[in-house]
Amino acid sequence: MPEQSQSVTEDRTAAADAPPAGGVTRRALLGTAGATGLVLGAAGAGVGYAAAPAQAAPLSSVGSDRAMFHGKHQPGITEGLQARGHLVAFDLAAGAGRSEAAALLRRWSTTAERLMAGEPMTQDDTDVARDAGPSALTVTFGFGNSFFTRTGLEKQRPSSLDPLPDFSSDHLDRSRSNGDLWVQIGADDALVAFHALRAIQKDAGSAAKVRWQMNGFNRTPGATAHPMTARNLMGQLDGTRNPKPTDSDFDRRIFVPANGSSDPAWMANGSYAVVRRIRMLLDDWEKLSLAAQENVIGRKKSNGAPLTGGTETTAMDLEKARADGEYVVPINAHARITRPDQNGGAAILRRPFSYHDGIDADGTPDAGLLFVCWQADPLRGFVPLQRKLDRGDALSQYIRHEASGLFAVPGGAAAGEYVGQRLLEG
């Protein structure tokens, strides 16, 4: 679970304004949504960048936030953390190939565009989200390694999509891993997210069937007095060192360039998503003292500051020692191991969801992190970091990787296009 965490987001414009007395009507919400969407579209990745919590806002205005479907990159990568998420993988049905996949992506893109604008489906809408605004809904589509064999597009499969290597911490359930197609849905309202999930599942029709589905959550925008890094189910601030769009090398690390890449042309401005279901062994973790938990992570639990002092954003002093000669930040601390300067500059953009799927028969919680990270090349992003963690991360005895997937996520669809069109009709 590499740290590479998030930082505080910029203002999310109209969503942060206090509502008028008496609340906000649906008409006002949708009117605000259109204006907010224009601001977000113009500002691009600089607003609400990935893994940053949404700007604190009155809950009555949460529904007004809108993300844009069309753009250089797909939505759901650089936006802030969303309160509710669904990750779902599909396998193409027997006999379905390239033409069926193209028709499916066209349907999915049409549905995603409408729902992200706060509009109902074109037909057979379930009315689940009838009373809500867009609620920052994002829908993101990707292709798994097996998709290219199923559609006869092997020559267009990127080498970066080669299967991830095995890691010693893996306890993978293959039935909940990989898949031909992957969809990420996020929103700041649970019913809006569920509505989108049902729409995507219905649109699949006879062309594809669900392989696996996972449901997650984050803190609701406006639940804290001020914007702050999110906490995971271990109670730790999770996302302090995430790359920012303002970094000079952000695009190079996160997105496939339009020119000069070894990837096929259809991946221009796209990214690669690594998806891992990471169970947290909370019963064991919660038995540790506060000091022991902080030594495992290398940061203060209260405010995310490094154990060497300062605030959350203070640089960690890896050489600082205690009176007994031991490092203040233990040699196997999670935050030390995952620092980019300790891994040849390897960087990932983390955008996770927490999950809780009940209690096992032995009484232990099935809870943890739906880890989603983005990078231009997983062999230079996630893989070296996870290999380093495999060799001695103190956190590894309190987590277990139970499912995994790697997906090629093409660039955003231009107006009039559907996602993946340049691959499927190229």
Salt bridges, closest charged atoms under 4 A:
GLU3 OE2 - ARG299 NE 2.72
ASP65 OD2 - ARG12 NH2 2.95
ASP91 OD2 - ARG211 NH1 3.06
GLU113 OE2 - HIS70 NE2 3.19
GLU119 OE1 - ARG114 NH1 3.50
ASP125 OD2 - HIS195 NE2 2.95
ASP127 OD1 - ARG130 NH1 3.48
ASP170 OD1 - ARG276 NH2 2.53
ASP173 OD2 - ARG176 NE 3.38
ASP180 OD2 - ARG150 NH1 3.09
ASP188 OD2 - ARG12 NH1 3.93
ASP238 OD1 - ARG350 NH1 2.97
ASP249 OD2 - ARG252 NH2 3.48
ASP249 OD2 - ARG253 NE 2.97
GLU294 OE1 - LYS300 NZ 3.72
ASP324 OD2 - ARG322 NH2 2.90
ASP341 OD2 - ARG339 NH2 2.44
ASP357 OD2 - ARG277 NH2 2.84
ASP360 OD2 - ARG279 NH1 2.81
ASP366 OD2 - ARG277 NH2 3.29
ASP366 OD1 - ARG279 NH2 3.31
ASP377 OD2 - ARG380 NE 3.88
ASP393 OD2 - HIS334 ND1 2.97
GLU402 OE1 - ARG176 NH2 3.99
GLU402 OE1 - ARG277 NE 3.98
GLU402 OE2 - ARG279 NE 3.04
GLU402 OE2 - ARG400 NE 3.16
GLU417 OE1 - ARG422 NH2 3.27
GLU425 OE2 - ARG106 NH2 3.12
